[in-house]
């Protein structure tokens, strides 16, 4: 890395002749010249100049990946800069983990399926055989010895995967906690993870995080593109992204701000597998003559008898597919769970892939996390991922491997987060969650309930608070009664979609082997919602806000393209993603907690949950009932009553 001094002069910052005062105040506002391989990878090196820092997540800490992301432009042979905008990511990846550049699909494939396009990537070196790594290059192979005592710090915003042999959770680091005359340090001890400095250069992938949407159709269109990307990665490449967040689902504009698309980025936490299987319907055809055990035949006949009694017609191939997926008792519970089934059953209404589906189902059940592996951003992570245990089980809870349904759930929580904490286009935080908000007289209860929902599902730093609340929400089927009423009024049109998405997730988590194709069901619902939103006429105020977002995007793109040497368009972008920790009502750790009440909510225990009854999302009368915020009378008087948390 060199400092940009002029179009033809780039200077190393360690030179004693350099006057750092002539450059921007911080390292992230200065313009750096960075070498990267050319796209054709023929040994040619190309120069790129940093224009603006987009993210500096822990970049100043000797902990974890210390990632920094820049907007960059290519330096031409004449010393100028090209018009094309690139995004350059620099991070310290675990040496044993695959470079994310190897996981991204090829350029044309990625472009067709809404995935970030890699221009080039590399591990930084100081010569042919000298990699820039933490173990030898920085630590000089010194042995690490822990201090005599230390205080455990909880500063990592990724999950601590206790059951996945996660070395990063116990990686040692030093944090300065005082900048007075006498420095004080906190030590975190553990296993040293060898890391290498890795760079990934993306082209045509500059955009805005999901919550900075322009209008509701764009929000749902981009979300649908993200679902399509996840499906392609899983079924065609055996890959899971594993870190879905509002910052990793981008809104980008290949044809200008008015023609936006979705784009999935960041494969640092991704995992791939070669263990892949055909869909159940295709698998049963190969099992008809081989591997069809006697117990399968018995289950087959039981299911056939039950369906005959119910008056349902099903093809032999579908019946065999269900028999392969689960025991007859589970299959019958699944059929009881599905409401309003037609008399003739198809793969679609049974949640299965049909015989035309040629993709392969990735199997991650035997996946063992590598040293230094991590997955999931806390506010959006599934509780099954956070705790590594199934929600819908009785007795002991088996460990859970991160799977596609968990990425789809993370995308769901991204939308819920937006609906609860934002007030409309552009991603501005709703005023009720701002620290200077004056609560109107008589509205204190509603405000406490909103802040409690925000804290228990998104803002808490305690993994167990987030996980137990999400788990409880699924077990008690409380989303319609306790979360939907807290949506900002702007997102009223999304309520039916979010309720249907919730039902799909809950079914998939209850019957993971039988509900084979939740992604297709979610994709269908997003398509329906998008068509409905396209014909919805927004208010004049909403049109004005959308126009302001478009104007802001145009201005930002113009500044980046018109960047003159030595002028910084701005410091690191402030995406305002923090879910308002200051807004958390003190001492409340469950979404049903509230002000003191003489009648606390009944305590719920973990028992086997019977099949739930599907919410009638398309019933206008039922939606009006949901909007009142009332819960079942035998559980709550209103959303905010109850003292005892569900999980102590």
HELIX and SHEET records of a PDB file:
HELIX    1   1 UNK A   20  UNK A   22  5                                   3    
HELIX    2   2 UNK A  100  UNK A  103  1                                   4    
HELIX    3   3 UNK A  107  UNK A  112  1                                   6    
HELIX    4   4 UNK A  134  UNK A  138  3                                   5    
HELIX    5   5 UNK A  162  UNK A  164  5                                   3    
HELIX    6   6 UNK A  167  UNK A  170  5                                   4    
HELIX    7   7 UNK A  210  UNK A  212  5                                   3    
HELIX    8   8 UNK A  216  UNK A  237  1                                  22    
HELIX    9   9 UNK A  280  UNK A  287  1                                   8    
HELIX   10  10 UNK A  294  UNK A  310  1                                  17    
HELIX   11  11 UNK A  316  UNK A  325  1                                  10    
HELIX   12  12 UNK A  328  UNK A  337  1                                  10    
HELIX   13  13 UNK A  378  UNK A  380  5                                   3    
HELIX   14  14 UNK A  383  UNK A  387  1                                   5    
HELIX   15  15 UNK A  404  UNK A  421  1                                  18    
HELIX   16  16 UNK A  425  UNK A  427  5                                   3    
HELIX   17  17 UNK A  431  UNK A  433  5                                   3    
HELIX   18  18 UNK A  444  UNK A  454  1                                  11    
HELIX   19  19 UNK A  455  UNK A  459  3                                   5    
HELIX   20  20 UNK A  463  UNK A  476  1                                  14    
HELIX   21  21 UNK A  479  UNK A  483  3                                   5    
HELIX   22  22 UNK A  484  UNK A  486  5                                   3    
HELIX   23  23 UNK A  489  UNK A  494  5                                   6    
HELIX   24  24 UNK A  495  UNK A  510  1                                  16    
HELIX   25  25 UNK A  518  UNK A  534  1                                  17    
HELIX   26  26 UNK A  540  UNK A  561  1                                  22    
HELIX   27  27 UNK A  581  UNK A  583  5                                   3    
HELIX   28  28 UNK A  620  UNK A  627  1                                   8    
SHEET    1   A 8 UNK A   9  UNK A  11  0                                        
SHEET    2   A 8 UNK A   2  UNK A   6 -1                                        
SHEET    3   A 8 UNK A  32  UNK A  37 -1                                        
SHEET    4   A 8 UNK A  45  UNK A  55 -1                                        
SHEET    5   A 8 UNK A  68  UNK A  74 -1                                        
SHEET    6   A 8 UNK A  86  UNK A  94 -1                                        
SHEET    7   A 8 UNK A 195  UNK A 203 -1                                        
SHEET    8   A 8 UNK A 117  UNK A 123 -1                                        
SHEET    1   B 2 UNK A 173  UNK A 176  0                                        
SHEET    2   B 2 UNK A 185  UNK A 188 -1                                        
SHEET    1   C 3 UNK A 207  UNK A 209  0                                        
SHEET    2   C 3 UNK A 249  UNK A 252 -1                                        
SHEET    3   C 3 UNK A 261  UNK A 264 -1                                        
SHEET    1   D 2 UNK A 239  UNK A 240  0                                        
SHEET    2   D 2 UNK A 271  UNK A 272 -1                                        
SHEET    1   E 2 UNK A 276  UNK A 277  0                                        
SHEET    2   E 2 UNK A 361  UNK A 362 -1                                        
END                                                                             
